[in-house]
């Protein structure tokens, strides 16, 4: 774990966050700068800097993160109307914290930017 990783500090309870889910492999907490009424970050306890740093042995962990996102979506009642799960990879994609994480977004209609050729 890098000494300056904010998500590692949240996982280790060195920094406060509004944690909404945790188990032995993942922690989910509210984003401090939400882009939607529901904006939860789902992070692995294992420090993995980016999507490109995943290894073969991490395949089960990535599936687990998505299962956690589903559970959190149900808990925040965005499962019926829909939600988005996003992983940014690298600075040009908007990744600010270099600890792999999923953004779960919901609670309002989200723009259909991919259909317009603008990406997610």
Backbone as CSV, one residue per row, in Angstrom:
resi,resn,N_x,N_y,N_z,CA_x,CA_y,CA_z,C_x,C_y,C_z
1,UNK,0.846,-1.192,0.000,0.000,0.000,0.000,0.882,1.243,0.000
2,UNK,0.672,2.114,-0.958,1.400,3.387,-0.938,0.960,4.237,0.256
3,UNK,1.883,4.968,0.827,1.584,5.782,2.003,0.599,6.905,1.720
4,UNK,0.506,7.328,0.462,-0.336,8.474,0.141,-1.682,8.109,-0.496
5,UNK,-2.046,6.824,-0.534,-3.301,6.415,-1.173,-4.482,6.706,-0.251
6,UNK,-5.318,7.637,-0.682,-6.457,8.048,0.139,-7.438,6.892,0.354
7,UNK,-7.636,6.041,-0.660,-8.575,4.927,-0.501,-8.023,3.881,0.460
8,UNK,-6.719,3.637,0.431,-6.125,2.716,1.412,-6.312,3.265,2.825
9,UNK,-6.187,4.581,2.976,-6.388,5.192,4.293,-7.833,5.067,4.747
10,UNK,-8.779,5.183,3.840,-10.190,4.986,4.195,-10.427,3.535,4.587
11,UNK,-9.912,2.610,3.798,-10.065,1.179,4.091,-9.495,0.849,5.464
12,UNK,-8.348,1.443,5.804,-7.683,1.177,7.088,-8.171,2.064,8.224
13,UNK,-9.220,2.847,7.960,-9.854,3.723,8.957,-8.932,4.839,9.462
14,UNK,-7.981,5.227,8.606,-7.116,6.354,8.935,-7.763,7.669,8.517
15,UNK,-8.719,7.600,7.599,-9.507,8.754,7.159,-10.977,8.399,7.253
16,UNK,-11.788,9.386,7.555,-13.230,9.168,7.652,-13.871,9.118,6.270
17,UNK,-14.874,8.296,6.169,-15.712,8.219,4.971,-17.034,7.618,5.415
18,UNK,-18.078,7.885,4.647,-19.383,7.300,4.956,-19.461,5.933,4.273
19,UNK,-18.997,4.927,4.996,-18.953,3.563,4.474,-20.358,2.976,4.495
20,UNK,-20.750,2.399,3.346,-22.097,1.836,3.226,-22.077,0.324,3.082
21,UNK,-20.894,-0.242,2.859,-20.756,-1.694,2.714,-19.292,-2.046,2.931
22,UNK,-19.066,-3.200,3.543,-17.707,-3.727,3.594,-17.734,-5.206,3.868
23,UNK,-16.743,-5.894,3.329,-16.518,-7.301,3.610,-15.011,-7.531,3.547
24,UNK,-14.589,-8.771,3.509,-13.152,-9.052,3.557,-12.405,-8.654,2.276
25,UNK,-13.131,-8.405,1.182,-12.483,-8.087,-0.083,-12.735,-6.680,-0.604
26,UNK,-13.791,-6.017,-0.121,-14.183,-4.733,-0.702,-14.782,-3.798,0.335
27,UNK,-14.724,-2.523,0.018,-15.340,-1.475,0.833,-16.069,-0.541,-0.136
28,UNK,-17.259,-0.105,0.246,-18.000,0.859,-0.568,-18.345,2.051,0.312
29,UNK,-18.170,3.249,-0.256,-18.436,4.466,0.506,-18.928,5.561,-0.419
30,UNK,-19.591,6.552,0.163,-20.134,7.651,-0.614,-19.002,8.542,-1.128
31,UNK,-19.141,8.956,-2.387,-18.181,9.872,-2.991,-18.350,11.251,-2.354
32,UNK,-17.258,11.933,-2.035,-17.364,13.246,-1.381,-17.742,14.351,-2.362
33,UNK,-17.617,14.089,-3.668,-18.033,15.041,-4.710,-18.991,14.327,-5.653
34,UNK,-20.205,14.037,-5.201,-21.109,13.206,-6.004,-21.516,13.835,-7.328
35,UNK,-21.540,12.992,-8.361,-21.971,13.406,-9.695,-23.425,13.021,-9.953
36,UNK,-24.064,12.395,-8.974,-25.458,11.974,-9.064,-25.983,11.852,-7.640
37,UNK,-27.309,11.808,-7.461,-27.851,11.667,-6.108,-27.292,10.450,-5.364
38,UNK,-27.081,9.359,-6.083,-26.392,8.193,-5.526,-25.063,8.085,-6.260
39,UNK,-23.988,8.225,-5.514,-22.640,8.101,-6.087,-21.778,7.404,-5.046
40,UNK,-21.623,6.107,-5.243,-20.893,5.255,-4.312,-19.645,4.737,-5.008
41,UNK,-18.531,4.714,-4.298,-17.293,4.123,-4.801,-17.140,2.731,-4.200
42,UNK,-16.891,1.764,-5.040,-16.653,0.385,-4.605,-15.185,0.095,-4.876
43,UNK,-14.438,-0.188,-3.820,-12.986,-0.360,-3.946,-12.549,-1.698,-3.368
44,UNK,-11.564,-2.318,-3.982,-11.005,-3.535,-3.379,-10.114,-3.163,-2.197
45,UNK,-10.063,-4.014,-1.215,-9.123,-3.791,-0.110,-7.685,-3.886,-0.613
46,UNK,-7.471,-4.738,-1.599,-6.142,-4.890,-2.203,-5.838,-3.644,-3.027
47,UNK,-4.671,-3.065,-2.831,-4.293,-1.888,-3.611,-3.880,-2.314,-5.019
48,UNK,-4.678,-1.892,-5.986,-4.400,-2.100,-7.403,-4.525,-0.710,-8.023
49,UNK,-3.464,-0.138,-8.562,-3.517,1.254,-9.016,-4.551,1.534,-10.110
50,UNK,-4.571,0.740,-11.173,-5.488,1.001,-12.281,-6.023,-0.318,-12.830
51,UNK,-6.979,-0.213,-13.700,-7.534,-1.381,-14.379,-6.447,-2.162,-15.109
52,UNK,-5.469,-1.444,-15.657,-4.383,-2.099,-16.381,-3.429,-2.887,-15.480
53,UNK,-3.526,-2.667,-14.176,-2.655,-3.369,-13.236,-3.265,-4.666,-12.712
54,UNK,-4.452,-5.012,-13.199,-5.069,-6.271,-12.780,-4.241,-7.452,-13.271
55,UNK,-4.202,-8.483,-12.459,-3.510,-9.720,-12.808,-4.544,-10.831,-12.952
56,UNK,-4.131,-11.919,-13.533,-5.016,-13.079,-13.714,-5.674,-13.474,-12.391
57,UNK,-4.921,-13.431,-11.315,-5.459,-13.837,-10.012,-6.495,-12.850,-9.453
58,UNK,-6.649,-11.695,-10.088,-7.628,-10.692,-9.642,-8.998,-10.848,-10.300
59,UNK,-9.152,-11.807,-11.210,-10.417,-11.955,-11.929,-11.600,-12.146,-10.984
60,UNK,-11.444,-12.965,-9.972,-12.524,-13.179,-9.010,-12.847,-11.915,-8.229
61,UNK,-11.833,-11.145,-7.918,-12.018,-9.899,-7.183,-12.831,-8.898,-8.001
62,UNK,-12.538,-8.800,-9.287,-13.272,-7.870,-10.150,-14.744,-8.269,-10.227
63,UNK,-15.010,-9.551,-10.338,-16.399,-10.018,-10.321,-17.076,-9.685,-9.004
64,UNK,-16.346,-9.846,-7.923,-16.892,-9.532,-6.604,-17.247,-8.050,-6.482
65,UNK,-16.391,-7.174,-7.018,-16.677,-5.742,-6.963,-17.999,-5.429,-7.659
66,UNK,-18.277,-6.093,-8.766,-19.537,-5.882,-9.470,-20.719,-6.432,-8.680
67,UNK,-20.523,-7.553,-8.012,-21.578,-8.094,-7.157,-21.875,-7.135,-6.013
68,UNK,-20.845,-6.550,-5.436,-21.026,-5.546,-4.378,-21.781,-4.342,-4.936
69,UNK,-21.430,-3.901,-6.138,-22.138,-2.770,-6.752,-23.619,-3.085,-6.888
70,UNK,-23.960,-4.293,-7.286,-25.372,-4.686,-7.380,-26.057,-4.615,-6.025
71,UNK,-25.399,-5.120,-5.001,-25.979,-5.103,-3.656,-26.190,-3.672,-3.169
72,UNK,-25.223,-2.822,-3.409,-25.334,-1.413,-3.009,-26.439,-0.725,-3.806
73,UNK,-26.548,-1.022,-5.096,-27.616,-0.439,-5.921,-28.988,-0.797,-5.343
74,UNK,-29.159,-2.031,-4.923,-30.420,-2.443,-4.299,-30.643,-1.702,-2.983
75,UNK,-29.607,-1.577,-2.179,-29.721,-0.908,-0.884,-30.098,0.562,-1.035
76,UNK,-29.677,1.190,-2.137,-29.978,2.607,-2.369,-31.153,2.807,-3.338
77,UNK,-31.855,1.709,-3.608,-33.084,1.736,-4.414,-32.908,2.317,-5.810
78,UNK,-31.775,2.064,-6.426,-31.590,2.482,-7.810,-31.611,1.285,-8.768
79,UNK,-31.852,0.112,-8.217,-31.844,-1.102,-9.030,-33.027,-1.195,-9.987
80,UNK,-34.159,-0.649,-9.637,-35.357,-0.769,-10.479,-35.337,0.170,-11.680
81,UNK,-34.916,1.410,-11.473,-34.927,2.397,-12.560,-33.636,2.395,-13.366
82,UNK,-32.551,1.939,-12.781,-31.285,1.862,-13.496,-30.177,2.654,-12.839
83,UNK,-28.978,2.215,-13.115,-27.785,2.862,-12.574,-26.631,2.608,-13.529
84,UNK,-25.561,3.305,-13.326,-24.367,3.167,-14.150,-23.200,2.763,-13.252
85,UNK,-22.334,1.914,-13.790,-21.083,1.550,-13.118,-19.955,1.925,-14.079
86,UNK,-19.006,2.726,-13.573,-17.919,3.238,-14.402,-16.579,2.961,-13.722
87,UNK,-15.601,2.579,-14.532,-14.218,2.473,-14.069,-13.388,3.387,-14.966
88,UNK,-12.767,4.383,-14.386,-11.850,5.252,-15.120,-10.453,4.639,-15.031
89,UNK,-9.716,4.670,-16.126,-8.373,4.097,-16.143,-7.393,5.136,-16.672
90,UNK,-6.653,5.744,-15.767,-5.645,6.727,-16.133,-6.154,8.150,-16.063
91,UNK,-5.218,9.067,-16.023,-5.533,10.486,-15.849,-6.414,11.035,-16.966
92,UNK,-6.152,10.670,-18.223,-6.955,11.188,-19.325,-8.398,10.701,-19.269
93,UNK,-8.639,9.600,-18.575,-10.005,9.078,-18.422,-10.700,9.680,-17.202
94,UNK,-9.983,10.471,-16.436,-10.571,11.102,-15.262,-10.243,10.417,-13.952
95,UNK,-9.350,9.424,-13.970,-8.976,8.778,-12.714,-8.132,9.743,-11.902
96,UNK,-8.598,10.035,-10.694,-7.913,10.971,-9.808,-7.157,10.229,-8.721
97,UNK,-7.804,9.198,-8.159,-7.168,8.372,-7.126,-6.720,7.076,-7.799
98,UNK,-5.431,6.786,-7.686,-4.889,5.614,-8.361,-4.930,4.391,-7.450
99,UNK,-6.166,3.990,-7.192,-6.549,2.755,-6.506,-7.819,2.343,-7.234
100,UNK,-7.775,1.212,-7.899,-8.913,0.751,-8.689,-10.219,0.962,-7.932
101,UNK,-11.233,1.497,-8.615,-12.538,1.683,-7.986,-13.628,1.778,-9.029
102,UNK,-14.802,1.347,-8.635,-15.993,1.458,-9.458,-16.813,2.621,-8.945
103,UNK,-17.332,3.426,-9.859,-18.293,4.473,-9.512,-19.673,3.900,-9.784
104,UNK,-20.524,3.844,-8.772,-21.921,3.468,-8.953,-22.720,4.765,-8.925
105,UNK,-23.402,5.069,-10.025,-24.131,6.323,-10.169,-25.599,6.034,-10.446
106,UNK,-26.479,6.752,-9.772,-27.906,6.578,-10.020,-28.721,7.611,-9.269
107,UNK,-30.031,7.425,-9.305,-30.921,8.329,-8.593,-31.511,9.426,-9.451
108,UNK,-31.130,9.471,-10.713,-31.686,10.413,-11.689,-31.349,9.875,-13.077
109,UNK,-32.059,10.337,-14.105,-31.683,9.913,-15.456,-30.258,10.384,-15.771
110,UNK,-29.465,9.494,-16.328,-28.087,9.807,-16.689,-28.019,9.986,-18.203
111,UNK,-27.266,10.942,-18.656,-27.159,11.237,-20.078,-26.677,10.030,-20.868
112,UNK,-27.179,9.898,-22.070,-26.772,8.820,-22.967,-25.629,9.312,-23.849
113,UNK,-24.467,9.561,-23.254,-23.367,10.174,-23.989,-22.714,9.245,-24.992
114,UNK,-22.731,7.937,-24.753,-22.090,7.008,-25.688,-22.781,7.033,-27.047
115,UNK,-24.099,7.152,-27.054,-24.844,7.171,-28.307,-24.491,8.386,-29.151
116,UNK,-23.998,9.427,-28.528,-23.638,10.647,-29.229,-22.153,10.673,-29.582
117,UNK,-21.442,9.573,-29.321,-20.030,9.505,-29.667,-19.118,10.278,-28.738
118,UNK,-19.576,10.565,-27.554,-18.779,11.363,-26.613,-18.139,10.516,-25.524
119,UNK,-18.319,9.212,-25.529,-17.773,8.354,-24.478,-18.625,8.388,-23.240
120,UNK,-18.133,7.797,-22.175,-18.891,7.738,-20.917,-18.401,8.803,-19.983
